[in-house]
Amino acid sequence: MTSDPRSLPPELPPELACLHAGLPAPERETPFGIPPVFASTYHLQGDPSGALFPYGRDANPTWLALEEALGALEGGEAVLFPSGMAAAAAALTPFLQSGDRVLLPKDGYHAVRHYAESFLARFGVVVDKRATRGLEDSNLGGYRIVWVETPSNPGLELCDIAAVAEKVHKAGNLLVCDNTTMTPLGQRCLALGADLVVASDTKAVNGHSDLLMGHVAARDPALLASLRSWRKLSGSIVGPMEAWLCHRGLQTLELRFERMCRSAQAVAERFRGHPKLAALRYPGLPDDPGHALARSQMSRFGSLVSFTFPDQERALAFESGLGLIFKATSFGGTHSSIDWRYRWDDTVHPGLLRLSLGCEPTAALLDDLEQAFDRL
């Protein structure tokens, strides 16, 4: 019998979902959360139709708890995958066939483009690319899937998700939105019209730089069934320990992300127009090209700031001069980090550095950046 007959709203607001979604009913003398369940095999008598746990590749209680929490955050249902790229592949591959056309952002995360061009193209999928900014004003007809990443990684360009969705749906096609940079606390893409939302939970959702994870969220039962079938048949499944750790990390997402976004705003305001920078991008700045759109479709402005130096040499010198901020390629963790993106993607300006603000005191981060500028 439940000892705490609490009444939670049927649709938890995102900030509450981080802490309470996916938890078991509060029975007396039971733990708050679901422990990691290590099982490949379950007891299964008779007809397996309708069984929730027929085999370890179909489902796991620990996965389901995290999926419930992420689904509540997204405003739909979530399907877990073992990395952000596994989630990206699942949002593309099951929904495309030979002759289909897919439109990707040419300024978005480079690995998604490489996957499409290296593997999907060899099976007859036509891959096109366009810039993120102004995508809503272009002709989007004829694409089975339009993929948007807004703000884009690493340039922080924006497009109008709702306007893109309207065009894509008019043609009967699918809109996929990579929301890794913002999380559902900063932008709820399903509510804006996306059919599928992809996220690398390796980043801010888990937030502790100690595991790989990803998810795809949707509302349409047919799309969700295809995602689950793809996961089962491709074997793209997560480990129970990773799922448990990610669920634990999720519980502090709102607190962490709020601090990270505040620090990003402070950094952008301090160094905007700095004489040693060629450009600085952050959607929270009133003069940023994406600011008006950010205010309309985002509830926060994010934890990433893009610094562009005139050339590669000055960018690398600045990076080397940092002491507190780590040099690393991921983002969204508790520790602030900076990454020279040109080493991964030669379409990026050689002087661009992507700065991910973590949970350190804002003043300490500002001091570290200031002394690195002074060294140039």
C-alpha positions as CSV (number, residue, x, y, z in Angstrom):
1,M,0.0,0.0,0.0
2,T,1.3,3.4,-0.9
3,S,2.3,5.3,2.3
4,D,2.4,8.7,0.6
5,P,-0.8,9.2,-1.6
6,R,0.6,12.3,-3.2
7,S,-1.2,13.9,-6.1
8,L,1.1,14.8,-9.0
9,P,-0.2,16.7,-12.1
10,P,-0.7,14.3,-15.0
11,E,1.8,16.4,-17.1
12,L,4.7,17.4,-14.9
13,P,6.3,20.7,-15.8
14,P,9.9,20.1,-17.0
15,E,11.6,21.4,-13.8
16,L,9.5,19.0,-11.7
17,A,9.9,16.1,-14.2
18,C,13.7,16.2,-13.7
19,L,13.2,15.2,-10.1
20,H,10.0,13.1,-10.0
21,A,9.4,11.5,-13.4
22,G,10.3,7.8,-13.7
23,L,10.3,7.2,-9.9
24,P,8.3,4.3,-8.4
25,A,5.3,4.9,-6.1
26,P,6.5,5.8,-2.6
27,E,5.9,2.6,-0.7
28,R,7.0,2.4,2.9
29,E,10.6,1.4,3.4
30,T,11.4,1.2,-0.3
31,P,14.2,3.2,-2.0
32,F,13.3,6.4,-3.8
33,G,14.6,5.2,-7.1
34,I,14.8,2.1,-9.3
35,P,18.1,0.3,-8.9
36,P,20.0,-0.9,-12.0
37,V,18.5,-4.2,-13.1
38,F,21.2,-6.5,-14.6
39,A,19.4,-9.1,-16.6
40,S,19.6,-10.6,-20.1
41,T,16.9,-13.2,-19.5
42,Y,13.5,-13.1,-17.9
43,H,11.0,-15.8,-16.9
44,L,8.7,-16.2,-19.9
45,Q,5.9,-18.8,-19.9
46,G,3.5,-19.4,-22.8
47,D,2.7,-16.8,-25.5
48,P,5.1,-13.9,-25.4
49,S,2.6,-11.5,-27.0
50,G,2.3,-8.3,-24.9
51,A,5.2,-9.2,-22.6
52,L,7.1,-6.1,-21.5
53,F,10.3,-8.0,-20.7
54,P,10.6,-11.0,-23.0
55,Y,14.4,-10.6,-23.4
56,G,17.1,-8.2,-22.5
57,R,17.3,-6.6,-25.9
58,D,13.6,-5.7,-25.8
59,A,13.5,-3.7,-22.6
60,N,14.9,-3.3,-19.1
61,P,13.2,-1.8,-16.0
62,T,16.0,0.7,-15.6
63,W,15.7,1.9,-19.2
64,L,12.0,2.4,-18.7
65,A,12.4,4.6,-15.7
66,L,14.7,6.9,-17.5
67,E,12.6,6.8,-20.7
68,E,9.6,7.8,-18.6
69,A,11.5,10.8,-17.1
70,L,12.8,11.9,-20.5
71,G,9.4,11.5,-22.1
72,A,7.9,13.7,-19.4
73,L,10.6,16.3,-20.0
74,E,10.0,16.3,-23.8
75,G,6.2,16.2,-23.7
76,G,6.0,12.9,-25.5
77,E,7.7,9.5,-25.2
78,A,11.4,8.8,-25.3
79,V,13.4,5.8,-26.6
80,L,16.9,5.4,-25.3
81,F,20.1,4.6,-27.3
82,P,23.7,4.0,-26.3
83,S,25.0,7.4,-27.6
84,G,23.9,10.6,-29.2
85,M,25.0,9.3,-32.6
86,A,23.1,6.0,-32.1
87,A,20.0,8.2,-31.5
88,A,20.8,10.2,-34.6
89,A,21.1,7.1,-36.7
90,A,17.8,5.8,-35.3
91,A,16.0,9.0,-36.3
92,L,17.2,8.6,-39.9
93,T,17.7,5.0,-41.0
94,P,14.3,3.4,-40.2
95,F,12.4,6.2,-42.0
96,L,14.4,6.4,-45.3
97,Q,14.6,4.2,-48.4
98,S,16.4,4.3,-51.7
99,G,15.5,7.4,-53.6
100,D,14.4,9.5,-50.6
101,R,16.0,12.9,-50.1
102,V,17.1,14.2,-46.7
103,L,18.1,17.8,-45.9
104,L,20.8,18.3,-43.2
105,P,22.3,21.5,-41.8
106,K,25.6,22.2,-43.3
107,D,26.6,24.1,-40.2
108,G,25.4,21.5,-37.7
109,Y,27.1,18.7,-35.9
110,H,29.5,17.2,-38.4
111,A,29.1,13.5,-37.5
112,V,25.5,13.5,-38.6
113,R,26.5,14.7,-42.0
114,H,29.3,12.2,-42.2
115,Y,27.0,9.3,-41.2
116,A,24.5,10.3,-43.9
117,E,27.1,10.8,-46.6
118,S,29.1,7.7,-45.7
119,F,26.3,5.2,-45.1
120,L,22.9,6.4,-46.1
121,A,24.1,7.7,-49.5
122,R,25.4,4.3,-50.5
123,F,21.9,2.8,-50.2
124,G,20.5,5.4,-52.6
125,V,19.4,8.2,-50.1
126,V,20.1,11.6,-51.6
127,V,21.8,13.9,-49.0
128,D,21.5,17.7,-49.3
129,K,22.8,20.4,-47.0
130,R,21.8,24.0,-46.2
131,A,22.6,26.7,-43.7
132,T,20.5,26.9,-40.5
133,R,19.9,30.6,-40.5
134,G,16.9,31.4,-42.7
135,L,16.0,27.8,-43.4
136,E,12.3,28.6,-42.8
137,D,12.3,30.9,-45.8
138,S,13.6,28.3,-48.3
139,N,11.8,25.6,-50.4
140,L,11.6,22.5,-48.3
141,G,9.5,20.4,-50.7
142,G,10.6,16.9,-51.7
143,Y,12.6,16.0,-48.6
144,R,11.4,12.9,-46.7
145,I,13.3,14.2,-43.7
146,V,14.3,17.7,-42.8
147,W,16.8,17.8,-40.0
148,V,17.4,21.0,-38.0
149,E,19.8,21.8,-35.2
150,T,18.9,25.1,-33.5
151,P,21.0,26.6,-32.0
152,S,23.5,24.9,-34.3
153,N,26.7,23.3,-33.0
154,P,29.1,25.1,-33.0
155,G,28.1,28.4,-34.7
156,L,24.9,28.9,-32.7
157,E,22.8,29.8,-35.7
158,L,19.0,29.6,-35.3
159,C,16.0,28.7,-37.5
160,D,12.3,28.9,-36.8
161,I,11.2,25.4,-35.8
162,A,7.5,26.0,-36.1
163,A,7.7,27.6,-39.5
164,V,9.9,24.8,-40.8
165,A,7.5,22.2,-39.3
166,E,4.6,23.8,-41.1
167,K,6.3,23.6,-44.5
168,V,7.6,20.0,-43.9
169,H,4.2,18.7,-42.8
170,K,2.4,20.3,-45.7
171,A,4.3,18.0,-47.9
172,G,3.6,15.0,-45.6
173,N,7.2,14.6,-44.5
174,L,9.1,14.5,-41.2
175,L,10.9,17.1,-39.2
176,V,13.7,16.0,-36.9
177,C,15.2,18.4,-34.4
178,D,18.5,17.9,-32.7
179,N,18.0,19.6,-29.3
180,T,21.3,18.6,-27.7
181,T,22.5,22.2,-27.2
182,M,19.3,23.3,-25.3
183,T,17.8,20.3,-23.6
184,P,14.0,20.2,-23.0
185,L,14.5,22.8,-20.3
186,G,15.6,25.3,-22.8
187,Q,13.5,24.4,-25.8
188,R,10.6,21.9,-26.3
189,C,10.8,20.9,-29.9
190,L,7.8,18.5,-30.0
191,A,5.5,21.4,-28.9
192,L,7.0,23.5,-31.7
193,G,6.1,20.9,-34.3
194,A,9.0,18.5,-34.6
195,D,8.1,14.9,-35.3
196,L,11.3,13.5,-33.8
197,V,13.6,15.1,-31.2
198,V,17.2,13.8,-30.9
199,A,19.5,14.5,-28.0
200,S,22.9,13.3,-26.9
201,D,22.3,12.7,-23.2
202,T,26.1,12.4,-22.9
203,K,26.0,16.1,-22.6
204,A,23.9,18.2,-20.2
205,V,21.2,15.6,-19.4
206,N,23.6,13.3,-17.6
207,G,26.0,16.2,-17.1
208,H,28.9,14.5,-15.4
209,S,31.1,13.5,-18.3
210,D,31.1,9.8,-17.3
211,L,28.9,8.0,-19.8
212,L,27.5,7.9,-23.4
213,M,23.8,8.0,-23.9
214,G,21.2,9.4,-26.3
215,H,17.4,9.4,-26.9
216,V,14.8,10.1,-29.5
217,A,11.5,11.5,-28.4
218,A,8.2,11.5,-30.4
219,R,4.4,11.6,-29.9
220,D,3.3,9.5,-32.9
221,P,2.8,5.8,-31.9
222,A,3.9,4.6,-35.3
223,L,7.2,6.6,-35.2
224,L,7.8,5.3,-31.7
225,A,7.1,1.7,-32.8
226,S,9.7,2.1,-35.6
227,L,12.3,3.4,-33.2
228,R,11.8,0.6,-30.8
229,S,11.9,-2.0,-33.6
230,W,15.1,-0.5,-34.9
231,R,16.7,-0.6,-31.5
232,K,15.8,-4.2,-30.9
233,L,16.9,-5.5,-34.3
234,S,20.0,-3.4,-34.6
235,G,21.0,-4.2,-31.0
236,S,21.5,-0.5,-30.3
237,I,20.7,-0.8,-26.6
238,V,21.9,0.8,-23.4
239,G,23.4,-0.7,-20.3
240,P,21.4,-0.7,-17.1
241,M,24.2,0.9,-15.1
242,E,24.5,3.8,-17.6
243,A,20.7,4.3,-17.6
244,W,20.7,4.4,-13.8
245,L,23.6,6.9,-13.7
246,C,21.9,9.1,-16.3
247,H,18.6,9.1,-14.4
248,R,20.6,10.2,-11.3
249,G,22.3,13.0,-13.3
250,L,19.0,14.1,-14.7
251,Q,17.7,15.0,-11.2
252,T,20.1,18.0,-11.0
253,L,19.7,19.1,-14.6
254,E,17.5,22.1,-13.8
255,L,19.9,23.4,-11.2
256,R,23.0,22.8,-13.3
257,F,21.5,24.2,-16.5
258,E,20.3,27.4,-14.8
259,R,23.8,28.1,-13.5
260,M,25.4,27.2,-16.8
261,C,23.1,29.5,-18.8
262,R,23.6,32.4,-16.3
263,S,27.4,32.0,-16.7
264,A,27.1,31.9,-20.5
265,Q,25.1,35.2,-20.4
266,A,27.7,36.8,-18.2
267,V,30.6,35.7,-20.4
268,A,28.9,36.9,-23.6
269,E,28.1,40.3,-22.1
270,R,31.7,40.7,-20.7
271,F,33.5,39.8,-23.9
272,R,31.1,41.0,-26.7
273,G,33.1,43.4,-28.9
274,H,36.4,42.4,-27.5
275,P,39.2,43.8,-29.7
276,K,41.0,40.4,-29.9
277,L,37.8,38.6,-31.2
278,A,36.6,38.6,-34.8
279,A,33.1,37.5,-33.6
280,L,31.2,36.3,-30.5
281,R,27.9,34.5,-30.8
282,Y,25.3,33.9,-28.1
283,P,21.6,34.0,-28.6
284,G,21.1,35.8,-25.3
285,L,22.7,39.0,-26.6
286,P,20.2,41.6,-27.8
287,D,22.3,42.3,-30.9
288,D,22.8,38.6,-31.8
289,P,21.2,37.8,-35.2
290,G,19.1,35.0,-33.6
291,H,18.0,36.9,-30.5
292,A,14.4,37.7,-31.5
293,L,13.8,34.1,-32.6
294,A,15.5,32.7,-29.4
295,R,13.1,34.8,-27.3
296,S,10.1,33.3,-29.1
297,Q,11.0,29.6,-29.1
298,M,13.5,29.1,-26.3
299,S,12.9,29.5,-22.5
300,R,16.7,29.9,-21.9
301,F,19.5,31.0,-24.1
302,G,21.8,28.0,-23.5
303,S,25.2,27.3,-22.0
304,L,27.4,27.6,-25.1
305,V,29.2,30.7,-26.4
306,S,31.1,30.8,-29.7
307,F,34.4,32.8,-29.8
308,T,35.9,33.4,-33.2
309,F,39.4,34.7,-33.4
310,P,40.9,36.1,-36.6
311,D,43.0,33.0,-37.2
312,Q,43.9,29.5,-36.0
313,E,47.1,30.7,-34.3
314,R,45.4,33.1,-32.0
315,A,42.6,30.7,-31.2
316,L,45.0,28.0,-30.1
317,A,47.1,30.5,-28.2
318,F,44.0,31.6,-26.3
319,E,43.0,28.0,-25.6
320,S,46.5,27.2,-24.3
321,G,46.3,30.2,-21.9
322,L,43.3,29.0,-20.0
323,G,43.9,27.4,-16.6
324,L,40.5,26.6,-15.0
325,I,38.6,25.8,-18.2
326,F,39.4,22.3,-19.6
327,K,40.4,21.7,-23.2
328,A,37.9,18.9,-24.3
329,T,35.6,18.1,-27.1
330,S,32.3,17.5,-25.4
331,F,30.0,20.0,-23.7
332,G,27.2,20.3,-21.2
333,G,29.1,18.9,-18.2
334,T,29.6,20.3,-14.7
335,H,33.1,21.4,-15.7
336,S,33.6,24.2,-18.2
337,S,35.4,23.2,-21.4
338,I,36.6,24.7,-24.7
339,D,37.1,23.1,-28.0
340,W,38.9,24.1,-31.2
341,R,36.3,22.9,-33.7
342,Y,38.3,23.1,-36.9
343,R,40.3,20.0,-35.9
344,W,37.1,18.0,-36.3
345,D,35.3,19.8,-39.1
346,D,37.1,21.8,-41.8
347,T,34.0,23.7,-42.8
348,V,34.2,25.6,-39.5
349,H,36.2,28.9,-39.3
350,P,39.8,28.0,-38.2
351,G,39.6,30.6,-35.4
352,L,36.4,29.3,-33.8
353,L,36.4,28.0,-30.3
354,R,33.2,26.6,-28.7
355,L,33.0,27.5,-25.0
356,S,30.8,25.3,-22.8
357,L,30.1,26.9,-19.4
358,G,29.8,24.5,-16.5
359,C,29.0,24.9,-12.8
360,E,32.0,26.7,-11.5
361,P,31.5,30.1,-9.9
362,T,30.8,32.6,-12.7
363,A,33.4,35.1,-11.4
364,A,36.2,32.4,-11.5
365,L,35.3,31.6,-15.1
366,L,35.4,35.3,-16.1
367,D,38.8,35.7,-14.4
368,D,40.2,32.7,-16.3
369,L,39.0,34.0,-19.6
370,E,40.2,37.5,-18.9
371,Q,43.7,36.4,-18.1
372,A,43.8,34.3,-21.3
373,F,42.8,37.3,-23.4
374,D,45.5,39.3,-21.6
375,R,48.1,36.8,-22.6
376,L,47.5,37.2,-26.4
